[in-house]
Amino acid sequence: MHETMTRADTVEAGRRDLGAGPRVGAAVRALKLITGGLIAVYLISTIFRDRPSTLTLYDGWVGNLAYLGCAAICGLRAIYVKDRQRVGWAALAASLLLFNLGNLFWTTVVQFMDPIPYPAISDWVFLLFYPVAYLAVGLLVRDALPARGSRAIWLDGMIAALGVASLLTATLIAYVWHNLPLGGDPIDVAVNVAYPIGDLILATMVVVVFAVQGWRPQRVWWTLGAGLVTFAVADWVYVLRVSSGTYETGTPLDTVWMLGTFLMALAAWQSRVAPPARSGHAPPAVIPGLFLVTSLGVVVYASWGDILALAVILATCTLLFAVARMGHAYRQLRALAESRREARTDELTGLPNRRLFYETLRNCLKPGSGREQLAVLMIDLDRFKEINDSLGHSVGDEVLRQLGPRLAGVVGGAGTVARLGGDEFGLLLAPIDNPVSATLVAERVRDVLKQRFHLESIALRVDASIGIAIAPRDGDGAEALLQKADVAMYEAKRRHRAWEFYSPSRDTHTRDQLELMEDVRDAIARQELVLHYQPKLDLATQAVAGVEALVRWQHPVRGLLSPNRFLSLFEQSGLVGHLDLAVLDQAAAQQARWRREDIDVSVAVNLSAANISDEQLPEKVAQVLDRRGVDPHGVVLEITEDCFMGDAEQSREVLGRLHELGVELAVDDYGTGFSSLAYLRDLPVDELKLDQVFVAAAAAQDQRSVAIVRSTIELAHALDLRVVAEGVETDEALRLITELGCDAAQGYLLGRPAPAAMMFPATAPRP
C-alpha cells in the first residue's frame, strides 16, 4: 500500500473525515441548501421592493434565519468533528451568532426608534463580533501554519500584512475618516472607525496565512478569506452611509453581509486546516514586493499630502521589515554561493570535483562551442593504497593535497583538472590541435609526479597510469568519454605503460564485448576452447625441446578468437581459474598423444594469479596429470611476477607443493613486474622467460638492454636456472642471445602458434 497521497486523495480524505457520519453529513448539506435559499429569497426581496423599506417577513425572519443558519453550519462542524480545529470553528460560530444577535436587535427594535440612536445596542453587539472572530481566526491560523516555517516566509508574510494594512488605511479608512461629520461625538467617530479597522485586522491575519503558505493556500482559506473580504466591503459601505445619514434597511447591501457570513460557514466544511507539506520551492516574492511598493508610495505621498498618521506608521513598519528581509536574503545568497562552491569543489585539494568537471565537459561538447576536438585524461595513482596502508591516511591526504596545485600548474589556462574521487583525477584539454597534444600533457603530468612529495619526515615519489579519450573520435557525450578514458587508464595500468589511448579492441564494455561475456560461461562446457602451440628451440642442440600451449576460442558465430578478445572476460567473470585448468587438461591430453607417437617434448601452460591463490591447486593439477597419464617432469607451469604481489607466503607454499609433484616452474615475462629478486632465492623456480621487450631492444644494439640480457642470463645460471628468450623475430636477435649464452628461444622466427597437427612438420629442427 502506498504511503504517499496525492492532493486529490488528501482533499477526499478530508471530506470523509469532516462528514462525521452519513446522517450528520446529510443534515449539514440540507442546512446549507436551506440557508443558501434564504439568502437568495432575501436578495430577491431587496431587488423588487418599491423603495428601501422594512418588511418584517424578510428583514425580521428570513434575514435572521439566514444568519442563524450560518452560525449553525459552523457550530455543527465544531460539535461533530472532533479534531484540534474544533475550538477555532466553535469560536467562529460564536462570532457569527453574535452578529446574528446584533442584526436581530437592529431589525426588531433599533430601526423602529425615532430618532435612531447611534451607536445603538445593535452596534455594540456587532462590535463584539470582532474580538471573538480574532480568536477564531487566530486559532485556525495557528493550526494552518507549519511548526517550523522559514524566516524568509514569515518576513514575507509580515511585509504583505503590513502592506495591506497600510494601503487600506491610506485609502478606505482614510476615506471614512475624512467623510465623518465635522464636530461629531467622539464615541460616534470611534464606532464608525472601529468597523473598518476590525475588518482590516481580520484581513491582515488571512494575508499572513496566504504568504506563509506560499500564496498557494488551501481551499478553506480561499473560502474563509473571500467571506471576510465580502464582510469587510459591506462594513465599509455601511459606515459611509451611516456617516452621511443615507443608510436604510432592505437594500442589497444587507445581502452582502449574509453572503460573507455564508462563505465563512462554508469554509468550516472544507478539507481540514492542516499545515501544508513544505515544498522545495521558495514562495514567490512578487506579491510582498507589490505591497512594499505601495507602502513606499504611502510614505512618499505623506511628505506633501494629507494622510492618516496610522497609514504612515504601518507603511514605515513595512519598509523596516523589508530591510530585514533584504538582510536575510543577502545572508541566504552568501550561504547559497558558499554551498554551491563547496558542492563543486574538492575540499582536500581545492580542485573542481566530479560534478563541476562533468558540467565543464558537457558544455565543451555542446554544438557550436567552438571546440572541434578535445581530450579527456583519466589519471590514477599507482599503488596509492600501499601509501595509505603503510604510512596512514593522513600522509595519503597530504600527497593528494600537494598534488592538486601541481596538476593545476600542468594545464594552466588550457584546460581543467579535477579530483574525481579517491586517488583519481580528471584532466580536460579543450580545444586541442591533435591527439599528440594530449600525450605531451600526459608526459608533463608524469614529470611533476617524479618530483618528490616532502612530508613530515619522509620524501615520496608516486607514479600514475593515464588513460586518454579524444572527442569526437571516441565519442561525443560526457559520460561516454569519461568511461572510455577510464577504460584506457586501466589498460595503461595493466600494460605498465605511462599512458594509453582508448582502443575499442581492448574495451570490455562495448556492446560486442558485453554480448561475448554472456557466452564465456558456456565456452568451457561446450568444449569451444582450442589450443595452438608455439615451439621452444634448444639453442645448444638446435632442436625443438618444448612447446607452449596458447589458448584460442572457437566461437560458434564469431569464429576463432585470440586471447586478447576474451581473457579479460574470463577474469571479470571469475572463471580464469577454470580456464587455466581446462587448458592444462587439453595440453596434457595432447602431450600424451605425442608421447605415443614418440615425440618427446615438454609442454608449458600459463597459470594466473587466481590459480596461485587457490590452496587446492596442487591437488587439482595432480588429478589432471594422473587422468591423462602424463609425466609431471614434462610439464612446465608458467607464472608471472604479478602472482607474487599478493600473499607471498601462500604463493611460496602452493608453488612448493607443485614442485614436489615433479612439474617445473617458469617465470614468464621476466623483468616487467614489480617484485624483488628475493623470490628467485625463496621460490622453487626452474626457468626464467626473458620478456620480448628486452630481446628486441638488445637486437637493435641498445647497449643497456644488452647489459640487462647478459646480466639476467648470468644471474639465472648462477642460480641454476634455465633462460628462455621470448619474442625472437630476427636472425640478429637469435644470434645475439645465442652468443650471450641463452638456453632456449621462442618467437615468430622459430615458429608461430599453430594447431597440434601442424606443429612438428612445420617446426623441424633448424640446421
N, C-alpha and C positions, 0 to 999 in steps of 0.2 A: 504494500500500500504506500502510495507516495506521501511524503511528509510535507511537501510544499503545496500551496494552494494558489490558484490564480485569483486575480482581483474579483472576477465574477463569482468564483466559488466563495470568496470571503463575504461578499455582499449577500449572496444567497443564504450562507450560513447565518449571517447576522439577522436576516429577515426571519429565518426559522426560530432563532433564539428569541427575537422580540415578539414573536407570535404568542408566546406564553400559553400555548394550547389552542386548539381549533375554536373552542367556544368563545374565548376571550378575543381571539383574532376576528371572528365574525362580528362580535359586538363592537369592536373598535372600527371595523370597516363600515358598519351601519351608522355609527355615530359620526364618522367623517362625512358620509353622504348626507345625513340629516343636517349637520352644521353647515356644510357647503351649500345645501339647498336653502337654508335660512338666510345665508348671506346673499345668495342670488336673488331671493324674494325681496330682501330689504333694498338691494341696489335698484331693482326694478321699480320699487315703490318711490325711491327718491327721484327717479328719472321722470316718472309720469305724474308727479304731483303738480297741481296747478301752479303753486308757488311754494317756496320753502315754508313748511308749516309742521306742526307737531301732530302726528297721528298715533294715538295710543296703541293701536294694534301693532303697528310696525316699530315705532320708536320704543314703546314700553315693553312689548312682548317679543316680537321677532328679533329685534336687535339684542336684547339682553339674553334671550335664549341662545343666540349665536355665540355671544361671549362666554356664556356658561358652558356651551358645548366645547369650545376651545380649551377652557380650563379643565374640563372633564377628560378630554382626549389626552392631555398632558399628564393629568393625575393618574389615569389608568396605567400609563407607562411606568410611573413610579411605584404603583401598587403591585402590579402583576409581573414585572420584570425585575427580578432580584439580582442586581449587579451593582457595581460601585458607582454607576452614574445615576442611580435611582434618586439619591438625595438632591442632585442638581436638577433633575426633571421635576421633583416634588416642589423645589423652591420656585421653579419657573411656573408650575401650575398655580402656586400660591400667589405669585405676582399677577398672573392673568386673572385670577379670582378677585384680587384687589381692584384691578382695572374694571372688571365687570361690576363690582360693588360701587365704584365711583360713577360709572355710567348709569347704574340703577338710581343713585341719588339724583343725578342730573335729570334723567328722563321722567322721574316720578315726582320730584319735589322742586329742585332748584329752578328749572326752566319756567316754572309757573309762578315764581315770585315776582313781585313788582315793587321796586326795581330788582333786577337780578344782581345779587351780590357778587363781587369779585375781589378777592378769591372767595369761593364758596366752599362748603363742606366737601362737595364733589372734587374740587381741586386738591384739597389736602389728601383725600383718598387716592386720587390719581397719582399724586407725587409719591405716595408710599410704594407705588409700583416699582420705582427705580431702585431703591436700596435692596429690595427683595430680588429684583431682576439681576442686579450686580452680583449678589450672592450666587444666584443660579448659574449665570454665565461664567462666573469665576470658577465654580466647581467643575463645570463642563470643560472649561479651558484647561484646568489642571489635569484632567484625565485625558485630554486630547493631545497634550504636548509630550514629546519624548523625554524620558528621565534625564538624559544627558544630551542636551542639544548643543550644537556648535555655537561658540561665542559669536561668530560672524552672523549666524542666523538670528540670534537674539538681538544683535545690534541692528540688523536689517529690520526686524520687527519693531523695535523702538523708533527707528527713523520713520518707518511707514506710519506708525500710530501717531507720533507727534506731528508728522507732516499733515496727516488727515485732520488732526485737531486744530492745527494752526490754520489750515485752509478754510475749514468750516467756521472757525471763529472769526476769521477775517472777512468772511462773506455772509453766510446765513445769520450767524449770531450777531454780527455787526449790523446787519440789516434790521434784525428785530430790535436791537438796542436803539438804533437811530430813529426807528419809527414808533417808539413808545411815546405816549402823550407827555409833553413837557410839564414838569411840575407834578407828576403823578406821585401817588403814595408809594413809599419805599417797598412796602410789602407787595403791592401790585407789580412793581418793577421786578422784584425778586422772583415772584411766581412766574411772570412772563419769561424771564431768562432761564428759570430752572428747567423748563421743559426741553428746550434745545440743548442745554448743557448736559442734562441727563441722557438724552439720546446720543450726544457726542461721545460720552464716556462709554456707552454700550458699543458704539460703532468702532471705537479705537480698540476695545477688547477683542472684537471679532477680527479686526485688521491684524492684530498680533498673531492670532491663530493662523490666518491666511499666510502671513510672512514666514512663520516658523515651519509651516507645512510646505514651504517651497512654492507658494502661490498655486498649489495644486491640491486644495483641501478636499476633504471627503464630502459626500453629498449632504450629510447632515449639516455641515457648516454653510454650504451654499444656501440651503433652505432656511436655516436659522438667521443667517446674515440678511437674506432677502426680506424676511419678516421684520427684523429690526430696522432696516433701511426704510421699508414701507411705513412702519410705525412712526419713524422719525419724520418723514416727509409730512405725514398727517399732522404731527405736533407742530411743525414749523408753520404750516399754513394756518393752523388753528390759532397760534399765538399772534400772528399778523392780523388775523381777522378780529380777534378779541381786542387787540390794541387799537384797532380802528373802529370798533363797535359794529362790525358787519357780520359777525358770526351768527348763524341761525341753524337750528336743528332741522334735520330732514334733508340735507343736501348730500350729494355723492361723497363729500368729504368724510362723512360719518362711516361710509362703507370702507374707506381706505384703512381706518383703524382695525376694522373687522378682518380685512384681508391680511394685515400684518400679524394679528394675533393668530389667525388660522394657519399661516405659514410657520409660526413658531410652534404651534401644536403639532403640525405635520412633521416637523423636524424630529420630534420625540420618537417617532416610529420609523425613522430611517435606520440604516445599519448602525451598529454600535460605535460609540465615540471612542475608539481605541487608538493609541498612539501609532502613527503610521511607521512602517519599516523605513529606516533611513537608507536612501539610495546613495550610490557613489557619485551622483551628480550634484553640483552646488546649485542652490536655487537661483533663479535669475535675479539680477540686481537692477533690472530696468525699472520696476515699479517703485522700490525705495528711492531710486535716482530721480524719478519724476517728482516725488513728494519733497525731496531735497531741493530741487529746483524751485518748486512753489514756495517753500519756506524761505529760500533766499530772496525770492521776489517779494514776499511779505516784509522782510527786513529792509530791503531797498526802498519799497514803497513807503515804509514808515518814516523814512528820512525827510520826505516832503509832503506826505499825505496824512489825512486824519484816519487813524486806525486804532482799534482797541489794543490796549496795553497787553491784554491776555494773549492776543494773537502774536504779538511780537515776542513775548516770553516763550510761547510754545515754539515759534519759529527758531528762536535762538537756541533752545534746547535741542531742536532737530539738528541744527548745524554742529553743535557740540558733539552729539552722538555720531554725526557724520565724520568729524575729525577723528574720534576714537575708532570708527570703522576703518578709516584710511590707515591709521597706525597699525591696526590689526592686520589689514590686507598687506601692508608692507612687510610685516613680520612673516606672514604666510608666504609671500613671494620669496623672501630670503630663504626660508626653510625649504620651499619647493625647489629653488635653484640649487641649494646645497644637497638636498636629497637626490636631485637629478644628476648632479655632478658625481655624487657617491655611487649612484646606480650605474654610471657609465665609466667609472674609473676604478682601477685595481688599487686597493688600499695599500698593499705591500710595496709595489714598485712605482706607483704613481702613473703607470701607463694606462691607456684605454683598456677596458675589459672586453670580453667576448661580445657583449651587446653592441657597444659602440663600434667595434671592428666590423661586425656584421652589417650594421647600418651604413657605415662608410663604404664597404664593399658593394652593398646593394645600390647605393647612389652612384657609384662609379660605373656600374653595369647598366644604368638606365640608358635607353636610346637618346642620342643627342648630347650625351655627357662630354663628348669630345675626346674620349679615351678609347681609341681604336683597339689597343692591346694593353693588357695589364698582367701582372704576375702576383700570385699568392704563394708565399713561402711559409711552410709549417716547420717550426724549429722545436725539437725535443731534446733535452739534455740527456746525455748518455750516463747511465749508472748513477743518476742523481739519488735514487733510493739508497744506495750504499752510503752516501754522504749523510743523509738523514738518520740511517740506522746506526752508523758508527760514530758520528760526531754530534748528533742531536738535531732536532728540527730547527732550533734557533740558529745554528750555523747554516743550515739549508736556506732558511729565510733570508739570512744576511747575504748569501750568494745571489739569491734572486733579487734582493734589493739593490745590490751593486750592479747586477746585470742589466737592469732596466735602463739606466742612463747610457750604458754602452751601446745597447741596441738602438736606442733613440738617436744616438750620435751617428750610427751607421747610415740610417736613411735620411737624416736631416729633414729638409723640407720636401724631399722627393717621394715620400711615402708615409705610411702609418704603421707603427709597430704596437702590438697589444699583447698583454698576457691573457691567454685563453683559459688558463686553469692549471694548477699544479706547476710542473716544470715545462709547460708547453707554451710557446709564443707564436704569434702570427705576424706576418710582415706583408704589407700590401704596397706594391710599386705600381703607380698609375700616373701617367702612361709610361710604356717602355717602347723603345725602338725595335728591339728584337729580343728573343729569349736569352741571348748572351748577357744582356744587362742583368738579368736575374741571377745568373751564375756568378757574375762579378760581385754582386751584393752578398751572395751566399759565401763567397771566399772572404769578404771583409768581415762577415759575422764570425767565421772560423778564426780569423786573425785576432779579433777582440776577445774571443774566448780563450785564446792561448795566453793572454796576459793573466798574470796571477791575481787571484782574489785574496786580498790581505784581510784575514780575520784575526780575532783576538791574539792567539799565539802561534798561528799556523798560516801558511800560504798554500792555496789550492789552485789547480788548473782543472778546468772542465772541458768536455767536448760535447758536440751535438750532432744529431742527424737532421738533415734538412730535406724536406720534400717540396717540389716546385710544381705548380699548376699554372698554365698560361690560358688566358681568355683572349679571344673566343675559341681558341683551338681545342681546349679541354672542356669547354662548357661556357654557358652564358648566364648561369644562375649562381647566386652567392653560396647556397648550400652545396651545390654540385662541386664548385671549385674548392671549397673547404674540405669536402670529403675526399676529393681527388688529390689535393695536396697532402692530406693525411695518409692516403694510400702510398704516395711517393715517399713520404717520410719513413714509413715502416719498411719500405723496400730498401731505402738507404741504410737503415739500421740493420736489416737482415744481411745485406751485402757488405756491411762495414765500409760504406762509402761516405764521403763528406756530404754529398747531396745527390739527389736523383730527380729527374723529370718524371712526371706522371706518364705511365705507359699502359694503355688499355690491355695489353697482353699479360700484364702482371697484376691487373686489378681483379681481386677475388670478389668484388662487389658489383661487377657488371651483371646484366641480366643473363648473359651467356654463362658466366661462372656460377650464378645462383641456380640456374637450371641444372648445370653439371653437378652441383652439390647434392641435388636430390638423387642422382644416380650413383654417387660414391658408395653409399651404404650397401648397395647390392652388387658392386663390381666384383668383390671377392667371392661372394656366394655364387655368382653366375660364371665364375672362372673366366673373367674377361681380361685378367692380368696376364701379360706375356713377358718373357724375358729375352733381352738381347745381351750378347756377351762381347766384351772387349778384351783382346789379348794383352798379356803382360810378357814382354820379351826379357829373357835372362841375358844380360849383356855379356856374360862370360862364355856361355855356350851358344849364344845366338839362336836359342830355341824358345818356343812358347812354353813358359813354365806354369802359367796360370791364366785365369780369366776373371774378370769382374762382372757379376750379374747386375744388369741395369734394367729396371722395370719399365714397361710400356703398358698403356691401357688400350686394348682393342675395343673401342666403344661401338656398340651396335649401330649407331646412327652417325656419329662424328668421325669414325674411322680410328686410325692409330694415333694416339695422343702421347706426346712426350712428357717427361716428368714435370717440367715447369708449368704444365697446364693443370696438373691435378695433385701434386704432392702437398701443396698448401691446403687444399681442400680436405685431404686426409688428416692433416694436422688440426685444422679447425674443428673437424667433426670428432676428434678424439680417437681416430681409427688407425693412426700411423703405426702403432704397435702391432696391430693385426696385419697391416700391410707388410711390415718387415718380416714377420713370421711366415706369411704366405709366400713371400719372395724366397726366403730361406728354404721352405719346403719344396718349391719348384726347382730351385738351384740344386738342392741335394738330390732330387729325383733325376735331374739331368746328369749330374756327376756320376751317379750310379750307372746310368746308361753308357756314359763314356768309358767307365771302367770296364764294363762288359765288352766294349769294343777295343780294349787295350789302349785307350787314350788316358794317360796318367797326368792330369793337371789339377792344380788346386783351384778352388772356386771361392771368390771373395764376395761377401754380401754386406751391404751397408746396414748399420743399426742406428736408430735415432736416440736422442736423449730420453724419450719416453720409455724405450726399452730398458736402458741402463738403470732407470729409476724403479724398474719392476724387480722386486726381490725374487720372484719366481722365474726370472728369465733363464738361469742355467738349467732348471728342470725342463722348461719348455723346449730349449734348444736340444737337450739330450733326447727328448721324446721324438723330435723331428728326425734327428740323425739315426736313432735306433729304427724308426719306422722305415726309413729309406735305405738302411744298411750301408751307411757311409762312414768311412774312417774319419774321426774328428780331426786328425792331423792334416787332412787335405782341405780343411775349411778355414777360411780367413774371415774374421768378422771385423769390418772397418767401422771405426767410430771417429767422430770429430772432436776437436779440443773443447767445443762448447759443452760436450757431455760432462766435463769435469767442473763446470761452473756452478752446478747445483750442490748437492750433498756429496762432497768429496769422499767422505768415509764410506757411504753406501756404495758409491761407484767403485771404490777400491775393493770392497767386499764382493760385489757382483762380478767384477772382472776377474778377480782371483779365482772364484769358483768356476767361471767359464774356462779359464786357463787350465784348471785341474781336469776338465773334461778332455783336454788334448787339442782344442781348437787354438788357432793362432789369432793374435790381436794386432790390428794395424791402426795407426793414427792417420786419418785421412785429412787432406788439405792442411798439412802441417805448415805452421808459420803464419796462418791468417787469424788464429784465435787470440785470446787474451790470457790464456793460462800461463803459469810459470813453468820452468823446466823441471820443477820438483816431481811432476807426475811421471817423467821418464825414469826417475830413480825409484819411485814408490810403486808404480803400476806394472803389471806383467805384460808389457808391450813387446812385440816381436818385430814390428815393421813400421817405418815412417814413410808416408807418401808425400813427397815434396810438392807443394802446390804449383800449378802451372804458371802462376804469375812470376815466380822466381825463375822458373826454367826459361820462359820466353824472354825475360829481361836479360838473363845471363847469355842466351844465344845471340842477343842483339848487342853483345860486347859491353853491357853495363857492368863496370868493374865491381861496384858494390854488390850487385846481385850475384856475380861470380863468386865473390868472397863469401856471401851468405850460403850459397850452394856448397862450396868447398868445406866451410866450417861445419855445416849441418851433416855432411857425409862423414867427416872425421869424427864428429861427436857421436853419431849413430854407431859407427864401427867401434868406437871406444866403449860403447855400452852394449856391444854385441848385438846390434840391431841391423836389419836389412834396410836399404833405402831404395824406394821406387820413385822415379821421376814421372810426374803426370804432365800431360799436355805436350808431348813431344810431337812436333808437327813438321820439323825441318831436319835435313841432314846435319846442319850445323849444330842444332840442339842435341841430336843423338851423339855426334862426335864429341861435343863438349862434356856431356855427362858421363860418357864412357871414359874420357881422359881423367875426369875428376874422381873416378872410382865408384860410380853409382852401380848398384847391384842389378836393377831391372828398370825397364822403361815401359810407358803406356801412353798412347796417343794416336792421332789420326794417321801419322806417318806409318805406324806399325799395323794399323787396322781399326776400322770404325766398328762401333757396336753393330752386331748382326745376330739373326736368329741362330740357334744351335746348329741347325742343319747346314748353315753356310760357314760355320766357324772355322774349322780346321783346313778345309780345302783352300779357303781364301787367305789363310794366315800361315802358310808353310814357313818353316824356319828360313830366316834370311841367310844368304850365303856369307 
